[in-house]
Amino acid sequence: MTPPLSAVPETVPEIEPDAPEVLEPPGEGHALAIDVANEGGELVGEAGAEAGEAVKPQVARWFAVQVASSCEKKVKATLEQRAVTLGVSNRILEIEIPQTPGVKLKKDGSRQSIEEKVFPGYVLVRMVLDEDTMMAVRSTPNVINFVGQEERRATGKARGHIRPRPLSRQEVDRIFKRAAEKKPVLKVDLTEGDQILVTAGPFKDFQGEVIEVSGERSKLKALLSIFGRETPVELEFSQISKQS
């Protein structure tokens, strides 16, 4: 039965749905959104914004970048120069190669101070991540890619785009703490099968063949001919020289 007209409200209030949250992709001059409180980022300035737009802070974070073997120093020097040339030196702030001191024992028995890379094949870059800085890093000669998560393609077998993943504060602290606290390692140019001459100790002037090398202990084992028999003897690196 149709209700009387007096029971029908004159107007029905209009309920507006909640506006959906719009996530805008970072554009030129805008850093990617990063949770500073949780991830330990550092504010280094403000990104430019058009009139009427909210100004977004820029956040500097550490990123790991994979590079070609033995090209870490070359990449560091080239990227530092390119950052200035491309006008992004205010957003690419630091480039580090974590290293720890070491000692190399040369063939003549002398020692040479060296720097051992903590993570060979990688450099760390503290930067504001945006389109310009990503391009500057990725296009640097001998750079392979950022370390990050691969965004797989919907179809095909080709590899997807790598989205750079910033290192957490804990990861950064652990990396640099490891580089600072690691004890010097003696590195020798010796492998199993090399011929050596004992230059000091009770077996001085004996010749032998290396059968084991222990760089962390600065020792090796060699087979020496003692009384006509091959006898394994443990020697200090400082007690031997390599025979050519």
Secondary structure, 3 states (H helix, E strand, C coil): CCCCHHHCCCCCCCCCCCCCCCCCCCCCCCCCCCCHHHHCCEEEEECCCCCCCCCCEEEEEEEEEEECCCCHHHHHHHHHHHHHHCCCCCCEEEEECCEEEEEEECCCCCEEEEEEECCCCEEEEEEECCHHHHHHHHCCCCEEEECEEEECCCCCCCCCEEEECCCCHHHHHHHHHHHHHCCCEEEECCCCCCEEEECCCCCCCCEEEEEEEECCCCEEEEEEEECCEEEEEEEEHHHEEECC
